[in-house]
C-alpha cells in the first residue's frame, strides 16, 4: 500500500489562493476515481475538486473556511501500489501504531476525525462531534437540520468518522416527537445560540459588499413607471408565441430598454478602475442578472444583450439562473458584466437602494408591479405601476446623466413600441 497526495490544483486566471468551502469525504472513507472530494471557491465561482485515484482517505489538508495556496496539500489517500508520496520518516512495523498516528506534519493536515476513524468501532456506533469542530454532514443534511431548528453540534453522527446522516436526524426528530406533550403549542425549535462561520459564497458576498460601500460613491435614483402598456404587450406576445418560442417575463423587455437607452449614455455602461484611475466604456452590453441561490447572491452574465432578441434573452436568463442556483455556473458565466439588473420579483417592495457590482458604475433595480389609481389623460383610472430604484457611482456618473438615463428607460417602457425602433 502507498500514499497518494492530491494538491490544490491551479484553477487558472492567475489565481494563487482559493478558499476551501466544503468536504464531501471524511477520514476513513473509500473514494473512487473522479469522485468529488471538496468544493473550493475562487473570487468568481465554486469549483469541484475530484479524486484522481481510488483508495481510502487518511488525512485532510484543511478545514472549511481556510484559504489555501495553489499547490498546497489537499488530501492524502491510501492506494494500492506505491502511490506518489514518500514519507521521510521510517515506517512503523506495528499496524496499530500506523493507524493511530497520522502522517506528519500532523498539525498541518491531520483532522480530529483521523483518530476517531482509526479507532475500531462497530459500524452503527454514533460518534459525537468534537467541541469546537464543524460537524461532518452533507449540504442536504445541513439544510434539513437548519429547517428543523437542529444544532448539528448536538447530534451524534453514525456515519463514517462521525458523519451526520439523515438517519441521525430521523432518530432525533422521532425521539423529540415521542417526548412532546400532546398539548404542546406549535413546533419546538432549538433555542440555543449558534455560531455560523462566514465562509464560501457568503464570505465573498460580504467582502464585495463591504468593498463596494467603502470605495464607491453611491447615490440612488428612484422613478415611477406606468407599465400598463408594457404588460399588455407582454401578455399579447405570450398568447401569440408563448408555446412556440417560450413565455416572456418582464426582464427581457427591461434589458431591451436598458440597451436602447445606453446608446445615448455610454458613460453608464462602464467600469471604473480604482487603482489606475481609468474609466473603460464598453460598446457591447453585458448585463449581470442578480440571482438568488441557496449559497447566496450570484450574478451570471447575459453577454451581448445588444444583439439578442427578446426570446433568446429570456432563454439565456433562464439558463444562467438555473446554472447559478445549481452551483454549475462557470467562472466565465459569472464575470465580465458591464451593468447589472437586480429584481426581487413580487417581494420587490416600493423602493430599494441596490449596491453597485464593482467595477461597474451602475445597477438598475426593479420593484414590484402594483395596480393603483392614478391620473391618466385627465381621468382617475387603475394602472399598473412599478418603480425603478437604481444606484450609480458618483465618481463617474453625474446626477443629471443618471436621471436622464432612467427617464429614457421610462419613456421606452411606457411607449413599448419604441423599444423596437432603430
Secondary structure, DSSP 8 states (H G I E B T S, - for coil): -EEEEEE----STT--EEEEEEES--TT-EE-TT-EEEEEE-SS-EEEEE-SS-EEEEEES--TT-EEETTSEEEEEEESS-BSB--SS---S-HHHHHHS--S-HHHH--HHHHHHHS---TT--EE--TTS---B-HHHHHHHHHHT--GGG-EE-SGGG-B-HHHHHHHHHHHHHHS-TT--S-----S-------HHHHHHHHHHHHHHHHS-EEEEEEEEE-HHHHHHHHHHHHHHHHHH----HHHHHHHHHHHHHTT-TTTSEEEETTTTEEEE-SS--EEEEEEETTEEEEEEE--GGG--HHHHHHHHHHHHHHHHTT---TGGGS--SEEEEE-GGG--S-------TTBSEEEEEEEEEEEEEEETTEEEEEEEEEEEEEEETTTS-HHHHHHHHHHHHHHHHTGGGGG--
